[in-house]
Amino acid sequence: MKFIVVAARSFEDSVVDVLSGLGVSSPAYATRVGSDVRTAMTTLDENPRRGRVVPEMNDERLRELLITSGSFRVMYLVDVESRIVRLVDFQRAQRFDPTNLTELAKFDT
């Protein structure tokens, strides 16, 4: 059964922020990163558990896809009600702060 892929506002905002920042110094690189983000997420509706568990959280529901074009990861939640919510996009080099994952609490069962 296919899953529904939904982008949380925090994800959309972080992608815009990252791509805008990259676009200032390298529009071509920003375009490539944006394309890689879209490509990485194309099969989440069919294979939502293909990303690894976010190591800082150790929660089977919270997963990430590493983006090869740069130091980025797409974090998403696999919901028990057959939904995937992409929560936020962090630079991997950034220190992880779990307080930014307030969306996770909405799906606790």
Backbone as numpy.savetxt, mean C-alpha at the origin, in Angstrom:
# Nx Ny Nz CAx CAy CAz Cx Cy Cz
-13.13 -16.71 -5.37 -13.97 -15.53 -5.37 -13.09 -14.29 -5.37
-13.40 -13.34 -6.23 -12.65 -12.10 -6.31 -12.93 -11.21 -5.12
-11.92 -10.44 -4.76 -12.04 -9.45 -3.70 -12.31 -8.08 -4.30
-12.81 -7.18 -3.50 -13.02 -5.80 -3.90 -11.83 -5.00 -3.39
-11.21 -4.22 -4.26 -10.05 -3.42 -3.88 -10.51 -1.98 -3.68
-10.25 -1.44 -2.48 -10.68 -0.09 -2.12 -9.47 0.68 -1.62
-9.30 1.89 -2.11 -8.19 2.74 -1.65 -8.68 3.64 -0.54
-8.04 3.56 0.62 -8.34 4.47 1.72 -7.79 5.85 1.40
-8.37 6.87 1.99 -7.92 8.25 1.78 -6.43 8.39 2.14
-6.00 7.73 3.20 -4.59 7.82 3.61 -3.66 7.29 2.52
-4.09 6.26 1.82 -3.29 5.71 0.72 -3.22 6.72 -0.43
-4.36 7.22 -0.82 -4.40 8.18 -1.92 -3.54 9.40 -1.62
-3.67 9.92 -0.40 -2.89 11.10 -0.01 -1.40 10.83 -0.04
-0.99 9.67 0.45 0.44 9.37 0.49 1.01 9.16 -0.91
0.25 8.56 -1.80 0.72 8.39 -3.18 0.89 9.74 -3.85
-0.09 10.62 -3.68 0.00 11.96 -4.26 1.20 12.70 -3.71
1.40 12.64 -2.40 2.54 13.32 -1.77 3.88 12.81 -2.31
4.03 11.49 -2.37 5.28 10.90 -2.82 5.53 11.23 -4.29
4.53 11.03 -5.14 4.73 11.28 -6.57 4.95 12.75 -6.86
4.28 13.63 -6.13 4.50 15.07 -6.31 5.92 15.45 -5.93
6.39 14.90 -4.82 7.76 15.17 -4.39 8.78 14.67 -5.39
8.58 13.47 -5.90 9.49 12.91 -6.89 9.44 13.70 -8.19
8.26 14.15 -8.55 8.07 14.86 -9.81 8.81 16.17 -9.90
9.10 16.77 -8.77 9.83 18.04 -8.77 11.22 17.85 -9.34
11.91 16.80 -8.89 13.28 16.59 -9.34 13.39 15.64 -10.53
12.43 14.73 -10.67 12.51 13.75 -11.75 11.12 13.29 -12.19
10.50 14.05 -13.11 9.16 13.66 -13.58 9.11 12.24 -14.17
10.16 11.84 -14.86 10.18 10.49 -15.45 10.18 9.42 -14.37
10.94 9.63 -13.30 11.00 8.66 -12.21 9.65 8.60 -11.50
9.01 9.75 -11.29 7.69 9.79 -10.66 6.68 9.01 -11.50
6.74 9.16 -12.80 5.85 8.42 -13.70 6.10 6.92 -13.58
7.37 6.53 -13.51 7.72 5.10 -13.39 7.23 4.52 -12.07
7.43 5.26 -10.98 6.96 4.78 -9.68 5.45 4.63 -9.69
4.73 5.63 -10.21 3.27 5.55 -10.30 2.82 4.35 -11.10
3.49 4.10 -12.20 3.17 2.93 -13.03 3.44 1.63 -12.28
4.55 1.58 -11.56 4.88 0.37 -10.79 3.87 0.13 -9.67
3.37 1.19 -9.05 2.35 1.04 -8.01 1.10 0.42 -8.62
0.64 0.96 -9.75 -0.55 0.40 -10.41 -0.34 -1.06 -10.80
0.82 -1.36 -11.38 1.11 -2.73 -11.82 1.12 -3.70 -10.63
1.73 -3.28 -9.53 1.82 -4.16 -8.36 0.45 -4.51 -7.81
-0.51 -3.64 -7.98 -1.83 -3.87 -7.39 -2.83 -4.50 -8.34
-2.44 -4.78 -9.57 -3.41 -5.26 -10.56 -4.05 -6.60 -10.23
-3.36 -7.47 -9.51 -3.95 -8.79 -9.25 -4.36 -8.98 -7.78
-4.42 -7.89 -7.01 -4.83 -8.04 -5.62 -6.26 -8.57 -5.48
-7.11 -8.29 -6.45 -8.48 -8.79 -6.37 -8.53 -10.31 -6.47
-7.56 -10.92 -7.15 -7.53 -12.37 -7.30 -6.57 -13.06 -6.34
-5.56 -12.36 -5.89 -4.55 -12.96 -5.03 -4.13 -11.97 -3.93
-5.01 -11.70 -2.98 -4.74 -10.67 -1.98 -3.64 -11.01 -0.99
-3.31 -12.26 -0.86 -2.29 -12.63 0.12 -0.90 -12.77 -0.50
-0.72 -12.25 -1.70 0.58 -12.38 -2.35 1.62 -11.47 -1.74
1.23 -10.41 -1.09 2.19 -9.55 -0.40 2.60 -10.18 0.92
3.74 -9.75 1.44 4.20 -10.29 2.72 3.51 -9.58 3.88
3.47 -10.24 5.02 2.94 -9.63 6.24 3.86 -8.47 6.62
3.29 -7.33 7.00 4.10 -6.18 7.42 4.86 -6.58 8.68
6.19 -6.65 8.61 6.97 -7.19 9.73 6.81 -6.42 11.04
6.60 -5.12 10.94 6.46 -4.31 12.16 5.16 -4.58 12.91
4.17 -5.12 12.22 2.86 -5.34 12.83 2.61 -6.80 13.19
3.19 -7.73 12.43 3.00 -9.16 12.68 1.52 -9.52 12.78
0.75 -8.97 11.85 -0.69 -9.22 11.77 -0.96 -9.78 10.38
-1.45 -11.00 10.30 -1.66 -11.70 9.04 -2.54 -10.90 8.07
-3.40 -10.04 8.58 -4.30 -9.25 7.72 -3.61 -8.07 7.06
-2.55 -7.56 7.66 -1.88 -6.37 7.14 -0.67 -6.80 6.32
-0.69 -6.48 5.04 0.33 -6.95 4.11 0.93 -5.79 3.33
2.03 -6.09 2.66 2.68 -5.06 1.87 3.24 -5.64 0.59
3.25 -4.81 -0.43 3.92 -5.11 -1.69 5.08 -4.14 -1.82
6.26 -4.67 -2.06 7.42 -3.82 -2.25 7.49 -3.39 -3.71
7.70 -2.12 -3.92 7.76 -1.57 -5.27 9.23 -1.53 -5.69
9.51 -2.20 -6.79 10.90 -2.39 -7.21 11.54 -1.13 -7.78
10.75 -0.19 -8.23 11.34 0.99 -8.87 11.92 1.99 -7.88
11.74 1.72 -6.61 12.26 2.65 -5.61 12.09 2.07 -4.23
12.27 2.90 -3.26 12.21 2.46 -1.86 10.81 2.65 -1.29
9.84 2.02 -1.89 8.45 2.21 -1.50 7.77 0.89 -1.22
6.74 0.95 -0.39 5.90 -0.23 -0.18 4.45 0.21 -0.14
3.59 -0.63 -0.69 2.15 -0.43 -0.65 1.62 -1.33 0.45
1.01 -0.73 1.47 0.47 -1.51 2.58 -1.04 -1.61 2.42
-1.56 -2.81 2.69 -2.99 -3.02 2.52 -3.49 -4.04 3.54
-4.78 -3.97 3.79 -5.43 -4.84 4.76 -6.30 -5.85 4.01
-6.16 -7.13 4.35 -7.02 -8.17 3.80 -8.15 -8.37 4.81
-9.32 -7.95 4.44 -10.48 -8.00 5.33 -11.15 -9.36 5.26
-11.66 -9.85 6.38 -12.34 -11.14 6.43 -13.65 -11.13 5.65
-14.16 -9.97 5.34 -15.41 -9.87 4.59 -15.15 -9.69 3.10
-14.05 -10.28 2.63 -13.70 -10.27 1.20 -13.45 -8.88 0.63
-12.74 -8.05 1.39 -12.37 -6.72 0.88 -10.88 -6.48 1.14
-10.27 -5.77 0.29 -8.89 -5.34 0.50 -8.90 -3.83 0.56
-8.32 -3.27 1.59 -8.19 -1.83 1.69 -6.71 -1.49 1.68
-6.26 -0.73 0.72 -4.88 -0.27 0.70 -4.79 0.89 1.67
-4.02 0.74 2.69 -4.00 1.74 3.75 -3.10 2.93 3.48
-1.82 2.68 3.23 -0.89 3.79 3.10 0.34 3.34 2.32
1.02 4.27 1.74 2.22 4.00 0.97 3.39 4.71 1.65
4.33 3.95 2.18 5.48 4.51 2.89 6.74 4.30 2.08
7.72 5.18 2.28 9.06 4.87 1.79 9.62 3.83 2.75
10.24 2.81 2.23 10.78 1.75 3.09 11.83 2.28 4.05
12.57 3.27 3.64 13.64 3.80 4.49 13.08 4.58 5.69
11.83 4.94 5.61 11.21 5.71 6.68 10.97 4.82 7.89
11.10 5.39 9.06 10.78 4.65 10.27 9.27 4.38 10.30
8.91 3.15 10.55 7.51 2.75 10.57 6.84 3.23 11.85
5.67 3.84 11.71 4.91 4.33 12.85 3.51 3.72 12.79
3.21 2.72 13.64 1.91 2.05 13.57 0.73 2.95 13.93
0.99 4.10 14.54 -0.14 4.99 14.86 -0.76 5.56 13.59
-0.06 5.48 12.47 -0.62 5.95 11.20 -1.64 4.98 10.62
-1.79 3.83 11.23 -2.69 2.81 10.70 -4.02 2.78 11.44
-4.61 3.93 11.66 -5.87 4.00 12.38 -7.00 3.28 11.65
-6.87 3.14 10.33 -7.89 2.43 9.56 -8.01 0.98 10.00
-6.91 0.40 10.48 -6.89 -1.01 10.88 -7.92 -1.30 11.96
-8.08 -0.40 12.90 -9.01 -0.59 14.00 -10.45 -0.74 13.52
-10.78 -0.15 12.38 -12.15 -0.22 11.85 -12.52 -1.63 11.42
-11.53 -2.50 11.21 -11.79 -3.84 10.70 -11.52 -4.94 11.70
-11.25 -4.59 12.94 -11.07 -5.61 13.95 -12.37 -6.36 14.15
-12.26 -7.68 14.26 -13.48 -8.48 14.45 -13.50 -9.09 15.83
